[in-house]
Amino acid sequence: MREDYYEPSEFEQEMECLKQSIRDNVRKEIREEIDRLRAENADLREVKENWQEMKREHDQAVRNLRIAKENAEREAKNARAKDILSDIAVIGYRPSAKYEVGPKCDKCDRNRYRHFISPLGREMKEECTCKKTKKVFTPFEVVLKDFYVGNELRELYYELDRKETDYDHYSMCADVYKKMPDDLSKINEYHAVFINRADCQRYCDLMNAQEEEKENERKT
């Protein structure tokens, strides 16, 4: 049995074309709207990133200003403190120990070695006795700051340890002698500071004499 063939009328064809045109237009508008929204989102992302970068720069600028202000205030305080401390500066003297080599003898080379032949005929060398060092004490000038503190006006001294651009570092002195004490054996060479240079020299002479005695005892 043959099926009847149906051919759309001209009106139906026009309607179908119209619907297809509408669908195409709708798709085009949707695509254009999607493209517009994508472009707008991209612009918004760029604005957001730029805003975040501007916020970071602003926050960093605020931090830099705060740090600069704090540094300026600290430098002003340090400068004022230095001016105040300069008015109470005192010079003291520490017994400073250093090691010195005695005069060279005429029995060793320029490096103070003696050369000799061993019993087996080998050339050998050893340090000459003139190369030995000895401990020598001399007065060393130090800068002190003199303070009176407390109800009893106790006197304290602080020694300048390190001088820098922004600030100076001080340490409190343990033993400061305005005059030579009667019992010199109680003086601690590592803590002692003398206000009078002559007293410091006397103490250094005493320490040097003791070093000489120790050296003589080692030789005997």
Secondary structure as UniProt FT lines:
FT   HELIX           10..86
FT   TURN            87..88
FT   STRAND          89..101
FT   TURN            110..111
FT   STRAND          113..117
FT   TURN            119..120
FT   STRAND          123..127
FT   HELIX           129..131
FT   STRAND          133..149
FT   TURN            150..153
FT   STRAND          154..163
FT   STRAND          168..172
FT   STRAND          175..177
FT   HELIX           184..186
FT   TURN            189..191
FT   STRAND          192..194
FT   HELIX           197..219
//
